[in-house]
Structure formats: C-alpha cells, structure tokens
Amino acid sequence: MKPKSGCVELNNRTGSWRYEGRCDEVENDFFEITVWDGLGGYATQRIYIKCEQEEKPIGVNVLNVPLPIVAASPLPIWGDVRVINTPSVSVVSLPEVTIASLPPVEVSGLVSVTVPEVVTVTVGQPIDVNVLTLPEVAIASLPAVEVSGLVSVTVPDVLTVTVEQPIDVNVLTLPEVTIASLPAVEVSGLVSVTVPDVLTVTAEQPIEVNVLTLPEVAIASLPAVEVSGLVSVTVPEVITVTVEQPIDVVVITTITTVADLNAYNYYETPLTSLYVPVAASAAVIYDISRSIDQTIFTHLASGDSVIAQIIISPTSNPDYFYPAGITQELSVTSPNYPFVSNYFGRYLGVSFSNDTVTPATVEVIAQSQGPIIES
C-alpha cells in the first residue's frame, strides 16, 4: 500500500527505505511493504511515519553531483524493512557485476520511485539457489482429457491391485505347476483320514495289483466238452469277476500286518483333564497293545499336590490295576513329571490320589511308537 501524503524509495536488495512527504502538506502517514518469494508465499509489514513542521530548508550535499539539492520540509525519513515469517531463500553464489561508469545526475525537486510488488532480477548466467521451504500447493481440479484412437498402456509383469472390500474374480486359466520335490513330513499323533466308499485311482502307466481273495462263483451248467490229446489252458494272474448284485464272500485267510518298529512313527493322544476330589483318586488308562516306548506326561493344573502312580493291567477294569512301582508327587513347586515305560501288555495308565484338603486338576498326554489310544 502506497503512502497517502508522500512517496517511498525502497531498496529491494537490502530492504532499506526512504520516505519523503509533499511540500505543501505536513501530516502523519503510513505505508505497507509486501515481500514475495516468487512461489506463492508473502509477508506484509505496515510502517507508520510521524511528520513535524520544519522552519527553514536544509542543504544537502551529494557527492559526484554538480548541483546542490535543496529539500523542502518535511524532511525525508529513512528506515529498514524487517519481514517476519517469510519463506527462507539462501543464495549460494551471485555472479560478479562491474559497473564501468555512471553519468552525472542532476536532481531537482522531489523524486517519486514506484517499486512493483514482485521484483524481477535478470542475471547473465545461472546462479545456485537453495530453497529452504516451499508453500503447500493444492490442485483444485484438472481439465477433462479426451483420448481418441488407440491408446498403448504398458503395465509391469506383476500388477498389484489393492481394494477396500472383497471383489468377485473370474479365473479363466491357471498355469501348470510342476512340483520338483517335496520335503519329508513327520507326523506325530493320530491322523484321521476319511476316504469315500469307492476310491478311484488314475495311473499314467500299468501298476501291479495283488488280489488276496476272490468270491466263490458257481457255474450252473457247462456244455459237454470232448477233449482228445493234451489241452493247454492259460489263466491270467488276475481274474476280474463282475456281478450284478452283492454276493457273500467267505475270507479263507486273513491279512497279516507287519509292523516296522524301527520306523519311529510317533503317536500322541489328545490332552486329558482329570478332576481329583479331596480324599479320592482318579486314573487315565491307555491301550498299548500296538505300541512300544510309551511316555506319559503329567501336569498339575490346579490344587496343592497329588500322588501319581503308574499302573499296568490286563483289562480296563479298575479292580485289576496293578502298581508298576513308579510313584511321583506332583506339587505346586514341581507340577510336571514324565513317566517313561517300556512295558508290553494290554493297558497302561497313571492313577492320581489326593490326600490334601484342596481338590486338584491334572492334565495328561501320552506318546509312543505305534498307536496308543485312551480307554
């Protein structure tokens, strides 16, 4: 904003200014100086001028000027402009400027200098400028773009699309996948496998099949056959008989299963939780007829203590339980104990008795080589 009663000369490099009022008016005045950084940021400072009447003119000598300049009142006022909160611009280097000579200038009266809001400086060669801060720029809108003809779009080999909710996807084709090798898998515990009533297996090449038993087939009648000489009859190794309705089959021989006890196939039972009341006992029994190297892990889940006693029995009837001689107290300070057994029999288990005044809860898990089943 320009002053009302005078004019201002402003040095846009140093920020210094010079105010000069009109000769026929003496009154207070003010003006505003706005500094722009060329990137949209600016700051404005208002400067107040207090003018007083002067009785006589004052002579001012200016060097290298042939004529003296007489300034009428009010006197010129000088000052510096300090702008706060403006974007910082650091100029690393400026080209050297050499002024060969200036002609003499004769100035009479008052000189009015008008500086534009944005000062443009033109240099003859590039200069290095460090911009410390930049204002935020918001793009309000973009014009519509109309594309005619064929548009070529290049996408990367793998295109990743992120959506905020599930979408329906139609898979047209799937690539062929060849599995070179599979790592070895060790299964512990009991694995439940369900197969359909009829299992169809498709092989790319002939496979050998051993048929253990065949149903009996009764031939009602055969025509009379007269054979002379030696007759050679060839029977295939596998005979397939198809009947239209179910037939009763009598199995002459049973299948013999050979167990490889060196295969180290570990089985594990589910976790069993036993409640042992005060002055009472509870037991967990396992069928070990098809297993060896049994280990029973016991844990006192709640209570003060219980006495754990390993037992063996030829039956699951508690009247026939026989202590095997291994006893361990499970307490708050020592709540865990594994019972390692190498017994060969039908049933193996652990009996827990509670002689304290607090009911107890015991958790038990059994492991072995070969199937082990809780009874």
LOVO-413881 format. One record per residue (C-alpha): residue number from 1; y, x, z; residue in three letters. Coordinates in Angstrom, 3 decimals, always signed. Layout:
BEGIN
[NUM; [Y; X; Z]; ALA]
...
REM end
This chain:
BEGIN
[1; [+0.000; +0.000; +0.000]; MET]
[2; [+3.403; +1.439; -1.020]; LYS]
[3; [+6.305; +1.658; +1.460]; PRO]
[4; [+8.898; -1.094; +1.362]; LYS]
[5; [+12.091; +0.924; +1.859]; SER]
[6; [+11.246; +4.291; +0.379]; GLY]
[7; [+8.771; +6.356; -1.599]; CYS]
[8; [+5.934; +8.767; -0.673]; VAL]
[9; [+4.791; +12.031; -2.193]; GLU]
[10; [+1.102; +12.738; -1.442]; LEU]
[11; [-0.875; +15.983; -1.934]; ASN]
[12; [-4.340; +14.752; -2.876]; ASN]
[13; [-5.941; +18.119; -2.120]; ARG]
[14; [-4.570; +18.881; +1.382]; THR]
[15; [-3.795; +15.303; +2.498]; GLY]
[16; [-0.132; +16.151; +3.381]; SER]
[17; [+2.541; +13.595; +2.536]; TRP]
[18; [+6.333; +13.360; +2.304]; ARG]
[19; [+8.315; +10.136; +2.846]; TYR]
[20; [+11.828; +9.633; +1.532]; GLU]
[21; [+13.891; +6.465; +2.133]; GLY]
[22; [+16.502; +4.929; -0.171]; ARG]
[23; [+20.153; +5.985; +0.301]; CYS]
[24; [+21.608; +2.539; +0.904]; ASP]
[25; [+19.034; +1.328; +3.451]; GLU]
[26; [+18.104; +2.549; +6.919]; VAL]
[27; [+15.175; +0.706; +8.479]; GLU]
[28; [+11.690; +1.331; +9.817]; ASN]
[29; [+8.918; +1.366; +7.247]; ASP]
[30; [+5.161; +1.874; +6.865]; PHE]
[31; [+2.657; +2.579; +4.107]; PHE]
[32; [-1.120; +2.820; +3.724]; GLU]
[33; [-3.183; +5.636; +2.216]; ILE]
[34; [-6.695; +4.872; +0.906]; THR]
[35; [-9.182; +7.677; +0.201]; VAL]
[36; [-12.144; +7.031; -2.180]; TRP]
[37; [-15.258; +9.192; -2.570]; ASP]
[38; [-15.970; +8.008; -6.129]; GLY]
[39; [-19.299; +6.430; -5.059]; LEU]
[40; [-18.035; +3.171; -3.587]; GLY]
[41; [-17.055; +4.451; -0.113]; GLY]
[42; [-13.427; +4.423; +1.030]; TYR]
[43; [-11.222; +4.567; +4.151]; ALA]
[44; [-7.656; +3.315; +4.729]; THR]
[45; [-5.018; +4.631; +7.204]; GLN]
[46; [-1.640; +2.984; +7.933]; ARG]
[47; [+1.323; +5.284; +8.739]; ILE]
[48; [+4.469; +3.951; +10.476]; TYR]
[49; [+7.922; +5.502; +9.661]; ILE]
[50; [+10.852; +5.286; +12.123]; LYS]
[51; [+14.232; +5.896; +10.355]; CYS]
[52; [+17.593; +6.726; +12.052]; GLU]
[53; [+21.117; +6.955; +10.596]; GLN]
[54; [+22.456; +10.477; +9.920]; GLU]
[55; [+26.235; +11.006; +9.797]; GLU]
[56; [+26.500; +13.824; +7.262]; LYS]
[57; [+24.463; +15.225; +4.401]; PRO]
[58; [+22.387; +18.331; +4.893]; ILE]
[59; [+21.984; +21.038; +2.256]; GLY]
[60; [+18.503; +22.220; +1.404]; VAL]
[61; [+17.888; +25.490; -0.490]; ASN]
[62; [+14.810; +25.510; -2.712]; VAL]
[63; [+13.591; +28.930; -3.972]; LEU]
[64; [+13.486; +29.591; -7.696]; ASN]
[65; [+15.649; +26.511; -8.382]; VAL]
[66; [+19.137; +27.256; -9.859]; PRO]
[67; [+20.940; +24.262; -8.286]; LEU]
[68; [+21.022; +23.174; -4.632]; PRO]
[69; [+19.626; +19.813; -3.752]; ILE]
[70; [+21.694; +17.572; -1.549]; VAL]
[71; [+19.655; +14.924; +0.197]; ALA]
[72; [+21.450; +11.850; +1.459]; ALA]
[73; [+20.366; +10.176; +4.634]; SER]
[74; [+17.883; +9.089; +5.753]; PRO]
[75; [+16.068; +12.435; +5.966]; LEU]
[76; [+12.663; +12.950; +4.311]; PRO]
[77; [+9.728; +12.769; +6.697]; ILE]
[78; [+6.601; +14.908; +6.348]; TRP]
[79; [+3.166; +14.337; +7.769]; GLY]
[80; [-0.606; +14.828; +7.324]; ASP]
[81; [-3.175; +12.193; +6.470]; VAL]
[82; [-6.359; +12.115; +8.587]; ARG]
[83; [-9.024; +9.752; +7.355]; VAL]
[84; [-11.882; +8.817; +9.726]; ILE]
[85; [-15.385; +7.537; +8.804]; ASN]
[86; [-15.367; +8.634; +5.158]; THR]
[87; [-18.419; +10.000; +3.314]; PRO]
[88; [-18.534; +13.799; +3.648]; SER]
[89; [-18.413; +15.821; +0.434]; VAL]
[90; [-18.905; +19.589; +0.599]; SER]
[91; [-17.725; +21.559; -2.462]; VAL]
[92; [-19.694; +24.794; -2.637]; VAL]
[93; [-17.501; +26.603; -5.122]; SER]
[94; [-14.469; +25.936; -7.330]; LEU]
[95; [-13.502; +27.811; -10.484]; PRO]
[96; [-10.556; +30.146; -10.233]; GLU]
[97; [-7.299; +28.719; -11.642]; VAL]
[98; [-4.489; +31.096; -12.672]; THR]
[99; [-1.036; +29.673; -13.361]; ILE]
[100; [+0.788; +32.136; -15.635]; ALA]
[101; [+4.309; +30.834; -15.072]; SER]
[102; [+6.279; +27.697; -14.316]; LEU]
[103; [+9.656; +26.936; -15.895]; PRO]
[104; [+12.677; +26.375; -13.599]; PRO]
[105; [+13.016; +22.768; -12.495]; VAL]
[106; [+16.337; +21.174; -11.643]; GLU]
[107; [+16.005; +18.102; -9.471]; VAL]
[108; [+18.921; +15.800; -8.595]; SER]
[109; [+18.727; +12.616; -6.615]; GLY]
[110; [+15.519; +11.174; -5.250]; LEU]
[111; [+12.171; +11.716; -6.988]; VAL]
[112; [+9.549; +8.975; -6.826]; SER]
[113; [+5.928; +10.074; -7.193]; VAL]
[114; [+3.194; +7.456; -7.591]; THR]
[115; [-0.397; +8.540; -6.900]; VAL]
[116; [-3.261; +6.287; -8.175]; PRO]
[117; [-5.849; +5.060; -5.700]; GLU]
[118; [-8.522; +7.242; -7.335]; VAL]
[119; [-7.537; +10.818; -8.267]; VAL]
[120; [-9.498; +12.354; -11.137]; THR]
[121; [-9.738; +16.175; -11.272]; VAL]
[122; [-10.878; +17.784; -14.539]; THR]
[123; [-12.204; +21.373; -14.468]; VAL]
[124; [-13.093; +23.589; -17.372]; GLY]
[125; [-16.578; +24.469; -16.148]; GLN]
[126; [-19.275; +22.855; -13.944]; PRO]
[127; [-18.870; +23.133; -10.194]; ILE]
[128; [-21.515; +22.812; -7.452]; ASP]
[129; [-21.035; +19.786; -5.203]; VAL]
[130; [-23.124; +18.907; -2.111]; ASN]
[131; [-23.039; +15.177; -1.376]; VAL]
[132; [-23.809; +14.707; +2.318]; LEU]
[133; [-24.008; +10.897; +2.408]; THR]
[134; [-24.321; +8.165; -0.182]; LEU]
[135; [-23.452; +4.492; +0.271]; PRO]
[136; [-26.168; +1.864; +0.040]; GLU]
[137; [-26.379; +0.218; -3.378]; VAL]
[138; [-27.782; -3.301; -3.758]; ALA]
[139; [-28.656; -4.580; -7.235]; ILE]
[140; [-27.762; -8.258; -7.214]; ALA]
[141; [-29.503; -9.183; -10.452]; SER]
[142; [-30.879; -7.731; -13.652]; LEU]
[143; [-30.325; -9.268; -17.089]; PRO]
[144; [-33.234; -11.024; -18.780]; ALA]
[145; [-35.201; -8.889; -21.220]; VAL]
[146; [-36.756; -10.423; -24.307]; GLU]
[147; [-39.589; -8.452; -25.930]; VAL]
[148; [-40.645; -9.186; -29.490]; SER]
[149; [-43.524; -7.642; -31.358]; GLY]
[150; [-46.455; -5.798; -29.831]; LEU]
[151; [-45.963; -4.029; -26.505]; VAL]
[152; [-48.038; -0.958; -25.646]; SER]
[153; [-48.857; -0.658; -21.949]; VAL]
[154; [-50.630; +2.395; -20.518]; THR]
[155; [-52.409; +1.976; -17.195]; VAL]
[156; [-54.266; +4.643; -15.143]; PRO]
[157; [-58.034; +4.917; -15.229]; ASP]
[158; [-58.282; +3.079; -11.914]; VAL]
[159; [-55.826; +0.225; -11.364]; LEU]
[160; [-55.347; -0.830; -7.738]; THR]
[161; [-54.018; -4.351; -7.138]; VAL]
[162; [-53.061; -5.492; -3.628]; THR]
[163; [-52.834; -9.236; -2.969]; VAL]
[164; [-51.821; -11.080; +0.195]; GLU]
[165; [-54.657; -13.644; +0.056]; GLN]
[166; [-58.186; -13.842; -1.434]; PRO]
[167; [-58.400; -14.488; -5.171]; ILE]
[168; [-61.273; -15.596; -7.394]; ASP]
[169; [-62.627; -12.824; -9.604]; VAL]
[170; [-64.990; -13.253; -12.551]; ASN]
[171; [-67.082; -10.137; -13.181]; VAL]
[172; [-68.059; -10.082; -16.859]; LEU]
[173; [-70.233; -6.960; -16.872]; THR]
[174; [-71.476; -4.443; -14.352]; LEU]
[175; [-72.079; -0.797; -15.193]; PRO]
[176; [-75.579; +0.606; -14.990]; GLU]
[177; [-76.192; +2.600; -11.833]; VAL]
[178; [-78.821; +5.319; -11.562]; THR]
[179; [-79.710; +6.498; -8.074]; ILE]
[180; [-80.796; +10.108; -8.331]; ALA]
[181; [-82.252; +10.354; -4.859]; SER]
[182; [-82.255; +8.541; -1.546]; LEU]
[183; [-82.124; +10.248; +1.858]; PRO]
[184; [-85.072; +9.958; +4.215]; ALA]
[185; [-84.836; +6.975; +6.544]; VAL]
[186; [-86.339; +6.989; +10.021]; GLU]
[187; [-86.949; +3.543; +11.513]; VAL]
[188; [-87.258; +3.151; +15.267]; SER]
[189; [-88.335; -0.035; +16.967]; GLY]
[190; [-89.975; -3.057; +15.384]; LEU]
[191; [-88.863; -4.043; +11.901]; VAL]
[192; [-89.246; -7.672; +10.819]; SER]
[193; [-89.911; -8.134; +7.099]; VAL]
[194; [-90.208; -11.572; +5.523]; THR]
[195; [-91.885; -11.861; +2.119]; VAL]
[196; [-92.300; -15.017; +0.002]; PRO]
[197; [-95.652; -16.756; -0.351]; ASP]
[198; [-96.073; -15.258; -3.820]; VAL]
[199; [-94.774; -11.740; -4.309]; LEU]
[200; [-94.165; -10.726; -7.938]; THR]
[201; [-94.006; -7.021; -8.725]; VAL]
[202; [-92.956; -5.809; -12.192]; THR]
[203; [-94.003; -2.277; -13.157]; ALA]
[204; [-92.957; -0.315; -16.226]; GLU]
[205; [-96.450; +1.215; -16.578]; GLN]
[206; [-100.025; +0.231; -15.623]; PRO]
[207; [-100.883; +0.576; -11.939]; ILE]
[208; [-104.254; +0.762; -10.223]; GLU]
[209; [-105.277; -2.270; -8.121]; VAL]
[210; [-108.259; -2.358; -5.755]; ASN]
[211; [-109.720; -5.838; -5.204]; VAL]
[212; [-111.610; -5.832; -1.888]; LEU]
[213; [-113.314; -9.231; -2.136]; THR]
[214; [-113.825; -11.866; -4.821]; LEU]
[215; [-114.513; -15.576; -4.267]; PRO]
[216; [-118.010; -16.823; -4.972]; GLU]
[217; [-118.325; -18.557; -8.314]; VAL]
[218; [-121.181; -20.972; -9.026]; ALA]
[219; [-122.190; -21.318; -12.682]; ILE]
[220; [-123.597; -24.809; -13.198]; ALA]
[221; [-125.762; -24.013; -16.199]; SER]
[222; [-126.194; -21.425; -18.903]; LEU]
[223; [-127.848; -21.965; -22.261]; PRO]
[224; [-131.212; -20.357; -22.804]; ALA]
[225; [-130.934; -16.797; -23.955]; VAL]
[226; [-133.716; -14.891; -25.596]; GLU]
[227; [-133.387; -11.179; -25.229]; VAL]
[228; [-135.536; -8.660; -27.015]; SER]
[229; [-135.251; -4.959; -26.568]; GLY]
[230; [-132.711; -3.249; -24.278]; LEU]
[231; [-129.436; -5.054; -23.550]; VAL]
[232; [-126.293; -3.125; -22.577]; SER]
[233; [-123.765; -5.067; -20.533]; VAL]
[234; [-120.348; -3.580; -19.702]; THR]
[235; [-118.401; -5.114; -16.797]; VAL]
[236; [-114.729; -4.137; -16.291]; PRO]
[237; [-113.765; -2.574; -12.993]; GLU]
[238; [-111.556; -5.541; -12.118]; VAL]
[239; [-112.647; -9.123; -12.826]; ILE]
[240; [-109.942; -11.805; -12.689]; THR]
[241; [-111.098; -15.345; -11.975]; VAL]
[242; [-108.656; -18.270; -12.297]; THR]
[243; [-109.488; -21.623; -10.685]; VAL]
[244; [-107.619; -24.901; -10.937]; GLU]
[245; [-107.849; -25.793; -7.241]; GLN]
[246; [-108.145; -23.932; -3.923]; PRO]
[247; [-111.600; -22.607; -3.095]; ILE]
[248; [-113.134; -21.463; +0.158]; ASP]
[249; [-113.592; -17.731; +0.367]; VAL]
[250; [-116.001; -16.008; +2.696]; VAL]
[251; [-114.923; -12.473; +3.531]; VAL]
[252; [-118.020; -10.319; +3.680]; ILE]
[253; [-116.301; -7.197; +5.001]; THR]
[254; [-113.082; -6.710; +6.993]; THR]
[255; [-110.315; -4.347; +6.101]; ILE]
[256; [-110.290; -1.138; +8.080]; THR]
[257; [-106.852; +0.138; +9.012]; THR]
[258; [-106.481; +3.853; +9.585]; VAL]
[259; [-103.509; +4.783; +11.753]; ALA]
[260; [-101.950; +8.196; +11.322]; ASP]
[261; [-100.959; +9.085; +14.865]; LEU]
[262; [-99.108; +12.175; +13.657]; ASN]
[263; [-96.629; +10.176; +11.633]; ALA]
[264; [-94.195; +9.862; +14.602]; TYR]
[265; [-93.191; +6.267; +13.881]; ASN]
[266; [-91.256; +5.267; +16.974]; TYR]
[267; [-91.104; +1.652; +18.087]; TYR]
[268; [-88.664; +0.189; +20.581]; GLU]
[269; [-88.695; -3.139; +22.417]; THR]
[270; [-85.620; -5.317; +22.969]; PRO]
[271; [-83.739; -4.989; +26.236]; LEU]
[272; [-85.401; -6.982; +29.061]; THR]
[273; [-83.338; -8.049; +32.072]; SER]
[274; [-85.288; -8.813; +35.323]; LEU]
[275; [-83.867; -10.589; +38.362]; TYR]
[276; [-85.407; -9.276; +41.592]; VAL]
[277; [-84.660; -11.515; +44.625]; PRO]
[278; [-84.496; -10.264; +48.212]; VAL]
[279; [-87.954; -9.516; +49.744]; ALA]
[280; [-89.632; -10.217; +46.397]; ALA]
[281; [-90.859; -8.403; +43.288]; SER]
[282; [-90.801; -8.783; +39.503]; ALA]
[283; [-92.678; -6.962; +36.724]; ALA]
[284; [-92.482; -6.376; +32.982]; VAL]
[285; [-95.769; -5.830; +31.056]; ILE]
[286; [-96.291; -4.328; +27.573]; TYR]
[287; [-99.304; -4.421; +25.214]; ASP]
[288; [-100.029; -0.748; +24.407]; ILE]
[289; [-103.368; -1.205; +22.655]; SER]
[290; [-101.925; +0.153; +19.362]; ARG]
[291; [-99.575; +2.803; +20.693]; SER]
[292; [-99.532; +6.215; +22.345]; ILE]
[293; [-96.969; +8.286; +24.254]; ASP]
[294; [-95.205; +5.356; +25.910]; GLN]
[295; [-91.829; +5.837; +27.645]; THR]
[296; [-90.315; +3.045; +29.765]; ILE]
[297; [-86.602; +3.365; +30.571]; PHE]
[298; [-85.406; +1.517; +33.709]; THR]
[299; [-81.811; +0.907; +34.831]; HIS]
[300; [-80.453; -0.742; +37.983]; LEU]
[301; [-77.750; -3.078; +36.619]; ALA]
[302; [-76.769; -4.667; +39.956]; SER]
[303; [-77.806; -4.559; +43.606]; GLY]
[304; [-78.269; -1.788; +46.165]; ASP]
[305; [-81.704; -0.399; +45.301]; SER]
[306; [-85.234; -1.304; +44.158]; VAL]
[307; [-88.603; +0.474; +44.204]; ILE]
[308; [-90.074; +0.895; +40.715]; ALA]
[309; [-93.885; +1.329; +40.448]; GLN]
[310; [-95.681; +1.937; +37.136]; ILE]
[311; [-98.825; -0.189; +36.750]; ILE]
[312; [-101.760; -0.496; +34.334]; ILE]
[313; [-104.105; -3.422; +33.821]; SER]
[314; [-106.907; -4.576; +31.520]; PRO]
[315; [-105.292; -8.023; +31.401]; THR]
[316; [-101.872; -9.612; +31.721]; SER]
[317; [-102.968; -11.415; +34.917]; ASN]
[318; [-100.891; -10.042; +37.836]; PRO]
[319; [-103.971; -10.178; +40.076]; ASP]
[320; [-105.453; -7.247; +38.123]; TYR]
[321; [-102.365; -4.984; +38.152]; PHE]
[322; [-103.279; -1.504; +39.352]; TYR]
[323; [-100.667; +1.029; +40.558]; PRO]
[324; [-100.800; +4.175; +38.440]; ALA]
[325; [-99.362; +6.411; +41.149]; GLY]
[326; [-95.838; +6.938; +39.726]; ILE]
[327; [-93.122; +5.486; +42.002]; THR]
[328; [-89.334; +5.924; +41.798]; GLN]
[329; [-86.450; +4.398; +43.770]; GLU]
[330; [-83.533; +3.121; +41.696]; LEU]
[331; [-80.320; +3.113; +43.751]; SER]
[332; [-76.579; +2.917; +43.265]; VAL]
[333; [-76.331; +6.720; +43.192]; THR]
[334; [-79.389; +7.152; +40.920]; SER]
[335; [-79.738; +3.941; +38.873]; PRO]
[336; [-81.786; +5.310; +35.936]; ASN]
[337; [-85.357; +6.587; +35.618]; TYR]
[338; [-87.725; +7.014; +32.650]; PRO]
[339; [-91.481; +6.541; +33.154]; PHE]
[340; [-93.415; +8.725; +30.669]; VAL]
[341; [-97.010; +7.569; +30.204]; SER]
[342; [-99.945; +8.722; +28.123]; ASN]
[343; [-102.349; +6.018; +29.266]; TYR]
[344; [-104.925; +4.474; +26.974]; PHE]
[345; [-105.599; +0.896; +27.867]; GLY]
[346; [-104.504; -2.615; +27.074]; ARG]
[347; [-101.475; -3.231; +29.288]; TYR]
[348; [-98.842; -1.004; +30.851]; LEU]
[349; [-95.785; -2.041; +32.866]; GLY]
[350; [-93.385; -1.489; +35.755]; VAL]
[351; [-93.192; -3.538; +38.951]; SER]
[352; [-89.904; -3.727; +40.901]; PHE]
[353; [-89.732; -4.665; +44.617]; SER]
[354; [-86.536; -5.378; +46.582]; ASN]
[355; [-86.535; -4.554; +50.312]; ASP]
[356; [-82.726; -4.783; +50.731]; THR]
[357; [-80.519; -7.736; +51.678]; VAL]
[358; [-78.899; -7.941; +48.230]; THR]
[359; [-80.511; -9.394; +45.072]; PRO]
[360; [-80.880; -6.915; +42.213]; ALA]
[361; [-80.981; -6.973; +38.419]; THR]
[362; [-82.978; -4.383; +36.434]; VAL]
[363; [-82.856; -3.655; +32.681]; GLU]
[364; [-85.927; -2.212; +30.912]; VAL]
[365; [-86.565; -0.821; +27.386]; ILE]
[366; [-89.915; +0.637; +26.163]; ALA]
[367; [-90.525; +3.129; +23.324]; GLN]
[368; [-93.735; +4.533; +21.870]; SER]
[369; [-95.506; +5.864; +18.829]; GLN]
[370; [-97.079; +2.761; +17.346]; GLY]
[371; [-96.335; -0.896; +18.058]; PRO]
[372; [-95.566; -1.802; +21.656]; ILE]
[373; [-94.989; -5.486; +22.497]; ILE]
[374; [-93.765; -7.120; +25.682]; GLU]
[375; [-96.306; -9.650; +27.033]; SER]
REM end
